[in-house]
Amino acid sequence: MKVLILIPTRLFVEPDCLASVNNQTHADYSVCIHALAPIQLHIESEKNRVLNVVRNRNMMRDMALKTDAEWFMWVDSDTVIPPSAIATFLKYKKPLMGGWYKKKDGSVWVAGSFIPNGLFQFYKEQPADAELPVDLLGLGCAFMHRDVLEKIEFDPGITKDMTDTSGASFFYAECAMLCESAKKIGITPLLIKDVVCRHLPVLT
């Protein structure tokens, strides 16, 4: 099955990331790297960053859908994926899946779900579930079928807020918006236990 790995970046790809992408055990895949210099889109720096990231993702989405790939894997330029990542995702063959990786400070996983009181809970420990339904999986390592990419355009989510269990509030950004959009069309985002990535602590 043809897989296209997509790596958006503003400058370049970290060497450890690129090495991990180039050393996949699954043979039938290609890699697309797209560098896009940021422009001023918002006065707030973090919202401006996300808007530029999403601008790049949607450019790559348009390019990706012109290929004959059946599956698309998004990898951030500072994420190191395991050699078996593609092969593992293809074993499950679910429409939208993600790998586990932690925030840069290592405090929590870039993964979580809303709890009954409406607060968002980041995972501090990795649950035992082989396939875990979530409300957030990170696009630093995300695997999706063509049907998903065709139906969903990336949304920066800068106008929609959530509050986590620590009391901190923040906007959704593109990862949570992707998951929300997928659920609206009947697709459950799943985190796959056997895909555990390394998030490089410093992006140069």
C-alpha positions in Angstrom: 0.0 0.0 0.0 1.4 3.4 -1.0 2.1 5.7 1.8 3.2 9.3 1.6 5.0 10.8 4.6 4.5 14.6 4.9 6.8 16.8 6.9 5.9 20.5 7.1 8.6 22.8 8.4 9.5 26.5 8.4 13.3 25.9 7.8 14.6 22.3 7.8 14.1 18.8 9.2 16.0 17.7 12.3 18.6 15.0 11.3 17.2 12.4 13.8 13.7 12.9 12.4 14.8 12.5 8.8 16.9 9.4 9.7 13.9 7.8 11.4 11.6 8.5 8.4 14.2 7.1 6.0 14.6 3.9 8.0 11.0 2.5 7.9 10.6 -1.2 7.6 7.6 -0.8 5.3 9.0 -0.5 1.7 6.3 1.3 -0.3 6.5 4.9 0.8 7.7 8.3 -0.3 8.6 11.4 1.7 7.5 15.0 1.0 9.2 17.9 2.9 7.7 21.3 2.4 9.5 24.4 3.9 7.4 27.5 4.2 8.6 30.8 5.7 6.2 32.3 8.2 4.4 35.5 7.5 2.5 37.8 9.8 -1.1 36.6 10.2 -1.9 37.4 13.8 -0.6 39.8 16.4 -0.3 37.0 19.1 2.8 35.0 18.5 1.4 31.6 19.3 -1.7 32.1 17.1 0.5 33.4 14.4 2.7 30.3 14.6 -0.3 28.0 14.4 -1.8 29.9 11.5 1.4 29.5 9.6 1.7 25.8 10.4 -1.8 25.2 9.1 -1.1 27.3 6.0 1.7 24.9 5.3 -0.3 21.8 6.1 -3.1 22.8 3.7 -0.6 23.5 1.0 0.8 20.0 1.5 -2.7 18.6 1.7 -3.4 19.9 -1.8 -0.2 18.5 -3.1 -0.7 15.1 -1.4 -4.2 14.6 -2.9 -2.7 14.9 -6.4 -0.6 11.8 -5.7 -1.8 8.2 -5.9 -1.0 7.5 -2.2 -3.7 5.7 -0.2 -2.3 6.6 3.2 -0.7 9.7 4.5 1.5 10.1 7.5 2.2 13.5 9.1 5.5 13.8 10.9 6.7 17.0 12.6 10.3 18.0 11.8 11.3 17.5 15.4 9.7 14.1 16.0 11.6 10.8 15.8 9.3 7.9 14.8 10.1 4.2 15.4 11.3 2.0 12.4 8.0 0.0 12.5 5.7 3.0 12.5 4.2 2.7 9.0 4.0 -1.1 9.3 2.2 -0.9 12.6 -0.3 1.7 11.5 -1.1 -0.4 8.4 -1.7 -3.5 10.6 -4.6 -1.6 12.3 -5.8 0.1 9.1 -8.1 2.6 10.9 -9.0 5.8 9.1 -7.3 8.2 11.6 -4.6 7.0 14.0 -1.8 8.7 15.9 1.4 7.8 17.7 2.4 8.6 21.2 4.9 11.4 21.9 5.3 13.8 24.8 5.4 17.5 25.0 8.8 19.0 24.7 9.1 19.3 28.5 8.2 15.6 29.0 5.4 16.4 31.4 2.4 14.8 29.5 1.7 13.0 26.3 0.4 15.1 23.3 -2.9 13.1 23.7 -6.0 13.3 25.8 -9.8 13.4 26.1 -12.6 15.4 27.6 -13.9 14.2 30.9 -17.6 14.4 32.0 -17.2 17.8 33.6 -16.1 19.3 30.3 -12.4 19.7 31.2 -9.7 18.3 29.0 -7.4 15.7 30.5 -3.9 15.1 29.0 -2.5 11.6 29.6 0.4 11.5 32.0 0.7 7.7 31.7 0.3 5.7 28.6 -2.9 3.5 29.0 -2.8 -0.2 28.2 -5.3 0.0 25.3 -3.8 -1.1 22.0 -6.2 1.3 20.3 -7.3 4.2 22.4 -10.2 6.5 21.3 -9.2 10.1 22.0 -10.3 13.7 21.5 -6.7 14.8 20.8 -3.9 13.1 18.9 -0.8 15.0 17.8 -0.1 15.7 14.2 3.6 15.2 15.1 2.8 11.6 14.3 -0.5 11.0 12.6 -1.6 8.4 10.0 -4.7 8.9 8.0 -6.5 7.3 5.0 -7.0 9.3 1.8 -10.8 9.5 2.6 -10.0 11.5 5.7 -7.6 13.9 4.0 -10.1 14.5 1.2 -12.9 15.3 3.6 -11.1 17.4 6.2 -9.1 20.6 5.6 -6.9 21.7 8.4 -8.3 24.3 10.7 -6.1 26.4 13.2 -8.8 26.4 15.8 -7.6 29.7 17.3 -11.2 30.9 18.1 -12.2 27.8 20.1 -10.9 27.4 23.7 -10.7 24.5 26.1 -9.6 24.2 29.8 -7.6 21.3 31.1 -7.7 19.7 34.5 -4.9 21.9 35.8 -7.1 25.0 35.1 -5.1 26.2 32.2 -7.0 27.5 29.2 -5.8 27.4 25.6 -7.1 27.3 22.1 -7.8 24.1 20.2 -5.1 24.4 17.5 -5.1 22.1 14.5 -4.7 18.8 16.2 -7.8 19.0 18.4 -9.7 20.5 15.5 -8.8 17.6 13.2 -10.1 15.1 15.8 -13.3 17.1 16.3 -13.9 17.3 12.5 -13.2 13.6 12.2 -15.8 12.7 14.8 -18.4 14.9 13.1 -18.1 12.6 10.0 -18.2 9.4 12.0 -14.5 8.7 12.3 -13.0 7.9 15.7 -9.4 9.2 16.3 -7.3 6.4 17.8 -3.9 6.4 19.5 -1.9 3.2 18.7 0.0 1.9 21.7 2.9 0.3 19.7 3.9 3.6 18.0 5.9 5.5 20.5 7.9 8.5 19.3 10.6 10.8 20.6 9.9 14.5 20.7 13.2 16.3 20.4 13.6 18.9 23.2 15.0 21.8 21.2 14.0 22.8 17.7 16.8 24.6 16.0 
